[in-house]
Amino acid sequence: MAQPIFSIGYDGSVSEVDWASLSPASSSRPSVITGTTASIVGNVDRTIRIPAGQLYGWGVLDTITGNVDLTADAVTSGSRWDTVVLRRDWQPTPGGGSTLMILKGTSTKAVSSAMQSNPGVVADQFLFLIRVQAGLTTIQELIDFREWQTSLGFQFGTVLPNPARYNYGDKIIQTVGSALDMGVRRGGTGTETWDMLLGRDWANISMASGYQTFSGDVPRWRVVGDMLQLRGRFERTNHSAFNNSFTTVGSVPLSLAVEAYGPIGSAFSSSTGGGGQYNIQTNGVIQVIFPSNLVTWGSFAGISVPIGA
């Protein structure tokens, strides 16, 4: 049965409407534009399902308009790793054709030797690896190797943009004060997630009431890759020692993937001891705890925690 794939770019006429769809994709290498997130079909032998979506490769724009089910051949013993591709074939005349297919592999976790790489004649766009297990009817593993088409945009503002305006894999440069950040939209399954890529300059931590910079070492934060880094020292405004309970000393304007805990440096002596623990909450609030009445200042130096998804 013919697959529900509509293609633009093979032999034949290309209308103005066709060109308006094809031309934005034509500067990229083979990639996925939207959709096509495969899933294992549990109630059909050795089958995966690829839903609607759009792919581009070597001058051809393919639009999948409905689900396509692909069934792998059985394996008699052990496991076999098969390769899922979109094959583009320029040889039929007139026209050409694009087909989703499974290429049989071996027990080695690798791309099938049957993959074609001759654009303009026959070429395969690599999408997934799947593992078929002898004696089992369900595909055991599905590994996503799709490459997403990306675009680069620039926007002014202090927050990452509305994901609805961008495709998965899009890169966005934005300004935050005088600094530049880059975000990449991650996902492919409807998850609205932006990852920070470029580091921004050091910015001052917003200190909580009752706390201030100690000895001129201003508490600051910055992002490097997907990590939040802190530095600087702090104390109570009345210079008194900390008590033995978590207390909020400041905050950063970021959201963390998970709440973070770890050791924190402080004033120290052989007679009074020192050191404590920090807690950075998912909303960016920074709390600390030190041994009661032993510590008069703390240090953020060396703290680095993950942000984003």
C-alpha positions in Angstrom: 0.0 0.0 0.0 1.3 3.4 -1.0 2.6 5.5 1.9 1.0 8.9 2.6 4.0 11.0 1.5 3.7 14.1 -0.7 7.0 15.2 -2.2 8.2 18.5 -3.9 11.5 18.7 -5.8 11.6 15.6 -8.1 11.2 15.9 -11.9 8.2 17.9 -12.9 6.8 21.4 -12.4 7.2 23.3 -9.2 4.5 25.9 -8.6 4.8 29.2 -6.7 3.1 27.6 -3.7 5.5 24.6 -3.9 8.5 26.8 -4.1 7.3 28.9 -1.1 7.4 25.7 0.9 10.6 24.2 -0.5 12.9 27.2 -0.6 13.1 27.9 3.2 14.4 24.3 3.7 16.8 24.3 0.8 19.8 25.7 2.6 20.1 22.9 5.1 21.5 19.4 4.9 19.0 16.4 5.2 17.0 17.0 8.3 13.6 16.8 10.0 11.5 20.0 10.0 8.5 18.9 12.0 7.0 15.7 13.5 8.0 12.1 12.6 8.6 11.0 16.2 8.5 7.2 15.9 7.0 4.9 18.5 6.9 1.2 19.1 3.6 -0.5 18.3 3.1 -3.1 21.0 0.2 -5.0 19.6 1.6 -5.6 16.1 4.7 -7.8 15.5 8.0 -6.0 15.2 6.4 -2.7 14.2 7.1 1.0 14.7 4.8 3.9 13.7 6.0 7.1 12.2 3.4 9.9 12.4 2.8 12.9 10.2 5.7 15.4 9.7 8.0 17.0 7.2 11.6 16.2 6.2 14.0 17.8 3.7 17.0 16.4 1.9 19.0 17.1 -1.3 16.4 19.4 -2.8 13.3 17.4 -2.0 10.7 18.4 0.6 8.6 15.4 1.9 5.4 15.8 3.8 4.1 12.7 5.6 0.3 13.3 5.9 -0.6 10.3 8.1 0.8 7.4 10.2 3.2 5.0 8.5 3.7 1.6 10.1 7.0 -0.3 9.3 7.5 -3.9 10.2 10.9 -5.4 10.7 11.7 -9.0 9.6 12.0 -11.6 12.3 15.4 -12.7 13.6 16.1 -16.4 14.3 18.6 -16.0 17.2 20.0 -13.2 19.3 19.3 -9.5 18.4 19.6 -7.6 15.1 19.9 -3.8 14.8 18.0 -2.5 11.8 18.1 1.0 10.3 15.1 3.2 9.6 15.5 5.6 6.8 13.6 7.8 4.4 14.7 6.7 0.9 14.7 9.2 -1.9 14.8 7.7 -5.4 15.3 10.1 -8.3 15.3 7.3 -10.9 11.6 6.8 -11.7 10.5 8.9 -14.7 8.7 11.1 -14.6 8.7 12.2 -11.0 10.6 10.3 -8.4 9.6 9.0 -5.0 10.3 9.0 -1.2 9.6 5.9 0.9 10.1 5.2 4.6 11.7 1.8 5.1 13.6 -0.5 7.4 17.1 -1.7 6.2 18.2 -5.0 7.7 21.3 -4.9 9.8 23.4 -7.3 12.0 23.9 -8.0 15.6 26.3 -5.0 15.8 24.8 -1.7 16.9 25.6 0.2 13.7 24.1 1.7 10.6 23.1 -0.9 8.0 25.5 -1.5 5.1 22.4 -1.3 2.8 22.1 2.5 3.2 22.3 4.4 -0.1 24.3 7.6 -0.5 24.0 8.9 -4.0 21.9 12.1 -4.1 20.2 12.6 -7.4 20.0 8.8 -7.9 19.2 7.0 -4.6 20.0 8.4 -1.1 18.8 7.5 2.4 18.1 9.9 5.2 19.0 8.2 8.5 16.3 8.4 11.1 16.3 5.6 13.8 18.0 2.4 14.9 15.7 -0.4 16.2 16.6 -3.7 17.9 14.7 -6.8 17.0 15.0 -9.7 19.5 14.5 -13.4 18.6 11.5 -14.9 20.2 9.9 -11.5 21.0 7.2 -9.8 19.0 7.8 -6.2 20.1 10.7 -4.0 19.0 13.0 -3.9 22.0 14.8 -0.6 21.5 14.2 2.5 19.3 17.1 5.0 19.2 16.4 8.5 17.7 19.1 9.7 15.3 17.1 12.3 13.5 18.8 15.6 12.8 16.6 18.6 13.2 16.6 21.5 10.8 17.7 24.7 12.7 17.3 28.4 12.2 19.0 31.3 14.0 17.0 34.3 15.2 17.8 37.4 17.2 15.6 39.0 19.7 15.8 41.7 22.3 14.4 40.9 25.8 15.2 39.4 29.1 13.5 36.0 28.7 13.7 33.2 26.2 11.0 33.5 23.5 7.7 31.8 23.1 8.5 28.3 21.8 5.3 28.3 19.6 7.2 30.7 17.2 10.0 28.3 16.6 10.7 24.7 15.4 12.6 22.1 17.5 16.3 22.7 17.2 16.0 26.4 16.4 18.7 28.6 17.9 17.8 32.0 19.4 20.2 34.8 20.3 18.9 37.3 22.8 20.2 40.3 24.7 20.2 40.4 28.5 21.5 43.8 29.5 24.7 44.1 27.5 25.2 40.3 27.3 24.3 37.8 24.7 22.8 34.4 25.4 21.9 31.6 23.0 19.0 29.2 23.6 18.2 26.0 21.7 14.7 24.6 21.6 14.8 20.9 22.6 12.3 18.1 22.4 10.3 16.8 19.5 7.3 15.5 21.4 5.6 18.7 22.4 7.9 19.6 25.3 8.4 23.4 25.5 12.1 23.5 26.6 14.9 26.0 26.0 18.5 25.2 26.9 21.0 28.0 27.5 24.2 27.6 25.4 26.3 30.7 25.7 27.7 32.1 28.9 26.7 35.5 30.1 28.7 38.0 32.0 28.8 37.9 35.8 25.8 39.6 37.4 25.2 40.5 41.0 23.2 38.1 43.1 20.1 39.8 44.6 20.8 39.7 48.3 18.0 39.1 50.8 17.1 41.7 53.5 19.6 41.5 56.3 22.5 40.2 54.1 25.3 42.0 52.3 28.7 41.7 50.6 31.6 40.7 52.8 35.0 42.3 52.5 34.3 43.7 49.0 33.9 40.2 47.4 30.5 40.9 45.7 28.3 37.8 45.4 27.7 37.2 41.7 26.3 34.6 39.3 26.6 33.6 35.6 25.6 30.9 33.2 28.3 28.8 31.3 26.7 26.2 29.0 23.9 24.6 31.1 25.6 25.3 34.4 24.9 28.1 36.9 28.1 29.3 38.6 28.3 31.4 41.8 31.1 33.4 43.5 31.6 36.1 46.1 31.2 36.3 49.9 28.4 37.4 52.1 27.6 38.2 55.8 24.7 39.5 57.9 24.3 43.2 57.9 24.6 43.3 61.7 27.8 41.2 61.4 26.4 38.5 63.8 27.1 34.8 63.4 24.7 32.5 61.5 22.4 30.1 63.5 21.8 26.5 62.7 18.9 26.7 60.3 18.4 27.2 56.6 18.0 30.9 55.8 17.4 32.7 52.6 20.4 34.9 51.7 19.7 35.8 48.1 18.4 34.7 44.7 19.2 34.5 41.0 16.6 35.1 38.1 16.8 31.6 36.8 14.9 28.3 37.0 16.8 25.2 37.9 16.0 21.7 36.5 16.1 20.3 40.1 16.7 21.7 43.5 20.4 21.7 44.3 22.3 21.0 47.6 26.0 21.0 48.4 28.8 22.1 50.6 29.6 25.8 51.0 32.7 27.5 52.3 32.9 30.0 55.2 35.0 31.6 57.9 37.0 28.9 59.7 39.2 28.4 62.7 40.6 25.4 64.5 38.7 26.3 67.6 35.3 27.2 66.0 35.2 25.1 62.9 33.3 26.3 59.8 31.7 25.3 56.5 28.1 24.6 55.8 25.5 23.6 53.2 23.7 25.5 50.5 20.3 24.9 48.9 19.4 26.5 45.6 15.7 26.0 45.0 14.2 25.5 41.5 13.0 29.2 41.5 16.5 30.5 42.1 16.2 31.2 45.8 19.5 30.6 47.6 19.5 29.3 51.2 22.4 28.4 53.5 22.9 26.7 56.8 26.0 26.8 59.1 26.9 25.5 62.5 25.2 27.6 65.2 27.1 30.7 66.3 30.4 29.6 64.6 30.3 31.3 61.2 30.2 35.0 60.5 30.6 35.0 56.7 30.0 32.5 53.9 31.5 32.0 50.4 29.7 31.1 47.1 33.1 30.3 45.4 33.1 27.0 43.5 29.3 26.4 43.5 28.2 25.2 40.0 24.8 23.6 39.5 22.8 22.5 36.3 19.9 24.6 35.0 17.3 23.9 32.3 15.7 20.6 31.4 
